[in-house]
Amino acid sequence: MWVGHSHAHQAVVKIHDYLEDINPGLSRKVFGGVITSAAVSYVAVRGYRYYRARRTVKERGEAAKLACHVLREHLEQEGPVDPQKEAMITDLELSELKQKLWKGELKALEVLRAYQRKALQVDEKLNCVTEPIFEAEALAVELDLLSPNQRKPLHGIPVSVKDSFNVEGYDCHAGFSCFADKPVERDGDIVQIFKSLGAVPFVRTNFPQGLMTFACSNPMYGATKNPHSLTRGPGGSSGGEGSLIGGGGSVVGIGSDIGGSIRIPCQMCGVYGLKPTVDRISNQGHIPLMSGQNLVRMTAGPMARDMDGLILVTEALLTPRMHQLDPYVPPLFFQDTLYEKKSPLVVGFYTAIDGVHSHPTCVRAVMEAKTALTQQGHKVIEFQPPRAVEAVSNLFMKACFGDDGEETALYLKDDVLDRSVTFSYYMGKLPKRLRYMVSRLIGFMDPPLGQLVVGASTPPRKILEWWYLQDKIQAYKREFFAAWQSRKLDALICPGMPFPAVTAGTEDNVLAGIVYTTLYNLLNYPAGMMPVTTVTQDDLKRLKDPSVYPPSGALEKFVIQDCEGTVGLPIGVQCVSLPYHEETVLRVMKDIDTVTKTTRN
Ligand SMILES: CCCCCCCC/C=C\CCCCCCCC(=O)NCC(=O)O
C-alpha cells in the first residue's frame, strides 16, 4: 500500500516538474483542471444514479398502482356481483370458509373474487396492498375443476403475501431500487407450500424500506395506515399484512420476523400471528437481507384474522413437504400430542420488562390472559426474564447491526431514502467514535434506547470477537433456560409491545419497545401474538398517573403525549414456549382466546 502510494507520489512529482519545465504555472492549471473534472464527474455520476433511482422508484410505484387498477377494471367488466354473498364470504372465519370450499358450497373463484374486491377496497383506505398476483385467477379456476377427493387442506383459501417473499414473475426489492424490476424465477418455499396445499396467493403487501424497523413505509408504495385509526401506523415490518388482515381484506397471510415484524403489526392491528422457531418453517425465497448473519435469524410465519385460522394454517404448513423442499427444516410435523395435551400447564407471566414501562392496557391484557388461563385450569406464576434490555443491547443489536449498517447503506447508495430509515441510516454513516458519543447522549434522554444503540455501535470487529459473541448468546440462552426450568414453565405470557399503535411516522420515538419482541428472536423461542383487549378511557386516566406509568424516559413521555385518540385500539398478549413447541404456544393462545374473545370490548 505504502509502496504504491510512494510510486504514485513520485509520478505526480515528475509530471509536476515536467509541466513546470515546459511552462511555469502550467502544472497548477493542469492539476486544477484534473481535480475539478474528477469532482464534477463524481457529482454528475452520483447525481445521475440518484435521478435514475428516483425514476425507478416512481415508475415502480406507478406500475403497482396500475396493476391494482387493471384488476379493478377486470373485476368491474365481469358484470353484476352479489354484494351480500361477497360480504358473507369475507366475513367467514377461516375454518368456516375452508368447510364451505371443501364441501363445494363455495367455488374457489367466487371466494377469490370476493377477496380481490375486498382487498382493493381496503387498500384504497389503508394503502396496504402493493400489487395483485394475477396468476391467482388461473389457480382458482384449476382448483374448481378438481373432484372432491382431489381437494387439498387449504383448498381455495386466498392468501396474502408480504412483498419480501419471492413470487414467481414478480420482483422482490424491499424498497431498494437496485432490486426493482428484476422478476424472480421461483416462488419462495412458503408460497410454494401454500400453493401445494391448495391455497391461492392473491395479493402482495406493504413493508418498510429494508425491513429493519417497525414503521411501514417505503419510497415505492408509500405509507400504510392502521385499520383502527387512519392517523396511526400498522406496525412493521409486516405492516401491510397486519393492516390488510385487520381491515378485513384477507383472512390469512405470510409475514417475516427477526425482531418482531410479525408480532408488532399483530398487536397494532388486532390480528393473530406466529413467529416460529428458526427453520421450523422454511425461509428460502425471502429477500436475502442480513442472510449471512447467522446468530439471530429471520423466520417466516403465518398471520390470520382469527385464532382457529392461525391453528389451521400452522397445522397445514408443518407438513413433510416443507422438509422435502428444505432439508434443513427438521422432519417435525404438527405435533397433535402437544396441542391436544389435556394436562394443565405451568405458564409464567410478566407485565413489564425492567427499564421500559408497559402501558396500562398492556398490563391489563396480560392480567386478563392470566385470569383466562387460570379459569382453564392452568397454573400461572410470575416470571421475570433475566437481564432482558442488557441481553438485547449486547447480543441482539451487536449481531443484527454488527456490519455498521453497511449492507443497508450499500443497497441505499444513491437511492431514495424513506423517512422511516433515516435514523438508523445516518447513525450507520457516522464515524464509529462519534456514533458511540451520540449513543451515549441518546442514553441521557432515553436510557434503554441509548443502551440499544450503544450495543449496535460497538459490534465485534474481529472473527474471534464474533466467536465470543456467539458464545455469549449461547450462555444467555442457557441462563434464560435455567430461569425457565427453575419455575418449571411450559409457556410464558407477556406484552408483545408495551404500547398501542403510535402516530404514523413517529416510530423512532418508541424504538426501545422492541426489547419485548426481540428477546424471543435472540433466544429463538417460538412466540405468538393475539389480540386480547382494547384501550379504554380508564386506561388513559391511569396512563397519566405517574404512580401507574412513570414518565421516566423519552419513550414513556412520548407514549403519554401520543395517547389522544387511542381509545379502542387493540392490545394483545405475546405467548412464548420452548424451541419447536409452536403447538404449545398455539394451545395457550387458544385457551386465552376462548375466554377473552367473548368479553373483548
Ligand atoms: C449501525 C448503526 C446503528 C443503528 C442503530 C439503530 C438503532 C435502532 C434501534 C432499534 C431498531 C431495531 C429494529 C428491529 C426491527 C426488526 C423488524 C423485523 O423483524 N424485521 C425483519 C423482517 O421484516 O423480516
The ligand as an SDF file (V2000), in Angstrom:
LIG
                    3D

 24 23  0  0  0  0  0  0  0  0999 V2000
  -25.2500    0.5250   12.6820 C   0  0  0  0  0  0  0  0  0  0  0  0
  -25.9560    1.6960   13.0160 C   0  0  0  0  0  0  0  0  0  0  0  0
  -26.6430    1.7430   14.2960 C   0  0  0  0  0  0  0  0  0  0  0  0
  -28.0540    1.7920   14.0720 C   0  0  0  0  0  0  0  0  0  0  0  0
  -28.7820    1.9060   15.3420 C   0  0  0  0  0  0  0  0  0  0  0  0
  -30.1980    1.6620   15.0880 C   0  0  0  0  0  0  0  0  0  0  0  0
  -30.9200    1.5690   16.3590 C   0  0  0  0  0  0  0  0  0  0  0  0
  -32.3070    1.1650   16.0830 C   0  0  0  0  0  0  0  0  0  0  0  0
  -32.9130    0.5530   17.2880 C   0  0  0  0  0  0  0  0  0  0  0  0
  -33.7040   -0.4800   17.1830 C   0  0  0  0  0  0  0  0  0  0  0  0
  -34.1230   -0.9880   15.8530 C   0  0  0  0  0  0  0  0  0  0  0  0
  -34.3570   -2.4470   15.8590 C   0  0  0  0  0  0  0  0  0  0  0  0
  -35.4420   -2.7050   14.8960 C   0  0  0  0  0  0  0  0  0  0  0  0
  -35.6610   -4.1420   14.7180 C   0  0  0  0  0  0  0  0  0  0  0  0
  -36.9140   -4.3010   13.9160 C   0  0  0  0  0  0  0  0  0  0  0  0
  -36.9460   -5.6280   13.3560 C   0  0  0  0  0  0  0  0  0  0  0  0
  -38.0510   -5.7580   12.3920 C   0  0  0  0  0  0  0  0  0  0  0  0
  -38.0260   -7.1400   11.8070 C   0  0  0  0  0  0  0  0  0  0  0  0
  -38.3210   -8.1200   12.4530 O   0  0  0  0  0  0  0  0  0  0  0  0
  -37.6230   -7.2360   10.5160 N   0  0  0  0  0  0  0  0  0  0  0  0
  -37.3750   -8.4730    9.8350 C   0  0  0  0  0  0  0  0  0  0  0  0
  -38.3360   -8.7860    8.7530 C   0  0  0  0  0  0  0  0  0  0  0  0
  -39.1560   -7.9900    8.3640 O   0  0  0  0  0  0  0  0  0  0  0  0
  -38.2760   -9.9020    8.2370 O   0  0  0  0  0  0  0  0  0  0  0  0
  1  2  1  0
  2  3  1  0
  3  4  1  0
  4  5  1  0
  5  6  1  0
  6  7  1  0
  7  8  1  0
  8  9  1  0
  9 10  2  0
 10 11  1  0
 11 12  1  0
 12 13  1  0
 13 14  1  0
 14 15  1  0
 15 16  1  0
 16 17  1  0
 17 18  1  0
 18 19  2  0
 18 20  1  0
 20 21  1  0
 21 22  1  0
 22 23  2  0
 22 24  1  0
M  END
$$$$
